[in-house]
Amino acid sequence: MLRTLKMLFLATGVLMAGCSKDVTLETRYVIKPLLQASSDDRRPTVVEGASAFAYNVDTTLWKVASYEDALQRIITHKETGEKLTDPVAVSEPYVGGETAPEQPAAADEGGQTPTQGWLQLHIGSPLQMVVVVEPLHKTYAYTNQKLVENLHTLYASVVFQPWKESASYLSGGWSFYRDDYVPHDKTECVVRPSAQLAEGGETQPVESMKIYAYAVDTVEWGIPTYDDAARGVIVRKKNGDKRSNPDFNAYPQGQSGEYRMEVNRPLLMVVAVDRTHRIYAYTRREIDFGDQAPLFTPVFPVWRTEGRYASEGWSFTNEKYMEEKKSAPKTEREQ
């Protein structure tokens, strides 16, 4: 009996010792700062030169008042104006043998490791205000970060989106600010597409059109297929990157055959898709934000039998004749 009680006390002691493990909030907070170039950029790049810091405060009461304050690691109380200048943690480059879950460890073609440009902070309070500074576009972002017990490493991503037309925005739990943001000038473009069924014949309205524009240069971007054009997809000529969310869309004005779209960028790739005859065209245009609305008048020469051709500054593609050329039997010379 005594032996049994002794064993019971020993077991209880072991259990209590196991339960008395040290509890800590000390955490290595790893930040992956990313830059998304456009709304449909699926491969954001790591921000060069980003930095971060943290305070043991709540963003409900505290803020970063300006980009210059962010550079100086200063935060301001929203009600009293009190300033704090000594953060509890300042970022350093992320180092160590670890990578984030599902993150490959091999270096890329440029010799960079997948974690190059990542940041780390050593924090240990239940609630932290974490600030990240992005120098390229003079943007800063902050968030409330809660910690849980005995979590050695916590990974987070912050995605800066300079394409957004705003001085501040919310995304992924972060508040973003850009002090020097200035709204672009705006103008309304008028598009009057038409089709010419016979050479030298009269033009007529196109029954079904899709018209849109991207703020890119046609030197770098193109449209390889009709299906891409009809879906609003453009492709970078150099590496095949795709964009599928036009910056601007044109809308029909009643039954007039006229389309209008508001734009705010000086250089555009304007795309017009004739869905009735399955022909698409695009052009490079520099916009003058004057009093007169820019006017586009693409004429789809349905009578032409070339697969690709240029006319009046527009590049046209009619896949019907490209396919016929591919399927035509080869001549003796071609063989």
Buried (B, 14 or more C-beta within 10 A) or exposed (E): EEEEEEEEEEEEEEEEEEEEEEEEBEBBBBBBBBBBBBEBBEEBEBBEEBBBBBBBBEBEEBBBBBBEBBBEBBBBEEEEEEEBEEBBBBBEEBEEEBBBEEEEEEEEEEEEBBBBBBBBBBBBBEBBBBBBBBBEBBBBBBBBBEBEEEEEEBBBBBBBBBEBEEBEBEBEEBBBBBBEBEEEEEBEBBBBBBBBEEEEEEBEBBEEBBBBBBBBEBEEBBBEBBEBBBEBBBBEEEEEBEBEEBBBBBEEEEEEBBBBBEBBBEEBBBBBBBBBBBBBBBBBBEBEEEEEEBEBEBBBBBEBEEBEBEEEEBBBBBBBBBEEEEEEEEEEEEE
